[in-house]
Amino acid sequence: MNATLTHYLCIGCPLGCRLEVEDDGNDIVQVRGHQCKRGENFAKEEHKDPRRMVTTTVAIRGGELPRLPVKTAAPIPKNRMQDLADELHKVVVTAPINLGDVILANPLDIGTDVVAARDIAAV
């Protein structure tokens, strides 16, 4: 069976290692190029199940600012990011909002909540 090579740029630490993952079609055979354990773990996760944090804003009524910064409480599958962004585009909350307030509980069954990333007082 032929092995395939996939290249990644590690974002696990400031070194930015250029990683190479060798895959036999079913399993990862080897990870090369990492200078720390985080790099090896990043390569394996990125190859099998890439995930990202989502940070954006939603509309807010009656607040001192027109938009509320929000983020996912944990990384979500990378292929669901656009779906979540589309869902968040429809959201309008009302001030006051506190840092950490749940804005959407487990939207789209992604496995985590979307929370407020700052306080916004009512005006």
N, C-alpha and C positions, 0 to 999 in steps of 0.2 A: 504494500500500500504506500502511496506517495504522501510524504509529509508536505504541509503547506506552511509558509512563513508569513506572519503578520507583524507589522511594525507599529509601535505606539510611542508617544512621547509621554513620559511619566509626569504626573502632576501631584504625586504623593509627597514630595518635599522640594526644596529649592534647587536641587541638583539638575532636574530636568533630564534624566537619563533617557537615552534612545533604546527602547526595549524591542526585543525580537521574541515572538512566541512561535514555537514549532508545534504543530498540531497534526495528529495522524488521521484526523477526520472524526474521531470519537473523543479523544482525550488530548490534553496538553502533554507533550512529550518533554519539552524543556523551555525554560525562560532564560534569555541571555540579555546582558547589557545592564542589569540592575546593580547599583552600588550599595543598596540597603534592602532590608527585608520588606519595607513598604513598597519598593519598586516591584519586587516579585509578586507581592499580593495584588498590587494595582493591575499588573499585566494579566494575572489570572482572572480577576473580576471583570476587567474591561473586555477580555476575550469572550467570556462565557455569559456575563450578565451586566452590561454597562449601565451605570446609574449616575444620576446627577441631582444636585440640589436645584430647585427652581426658585428664583427670586424675581419678583415683578411688582407691579402696583395694581390696586383696584380703586374704583371710584368711591369717594366718601362724601356723604351729605352732612352739612352742618359742622364741618371741621375747620380747624385753623389752616389746613392745607387741602388742596383739591384731590390729592391721591394719597392712598395709604400703602406704604411698602409692606409686602407680604413675602413669605418664603415657605417652602415645605419644611416640616419638622424633621424630615429624614430624606435621604436621596431616593428618587423614584426611577423606575425603568426609563432609560433614555428615549426609547421609542414612544413613550406616553407624554413626553414634555409638551408637544404641540397640542395634544388633546386637553391637557390641563390648562395651558395658556388660553385656549379657546373658551374653556369653562370660566376661567377667572375674568375674562373680558366682559362677561355678563353680570358680574357681581357688583352690587352697590351696597355699602354699609353705612351706618349712621353713627356719627360721633356722639359721645366719646368712645375711644378705643384704647385699650391698654396693651403694652408690649406682651406678646405671648397669647393674647386672646385667640381662640380658634375662630377663624373666618369661614372655613369650610371643613367639615369633619369627613375625612376619608373620601374626598371627591373621586368619582369614577372608579371607586374601589381600588385605589392605587396603594393602599396600605399605610398611609400616613395622612396627617392633617395639614392644612395650610393655616399658618398663624401670622398674626400681626408682628411686624419687625420693629415697631416703635409705638410710642404713645401718641395719640392725637386728641387734643382737647376739643370740646365743643365751643362754638362761638355764638 
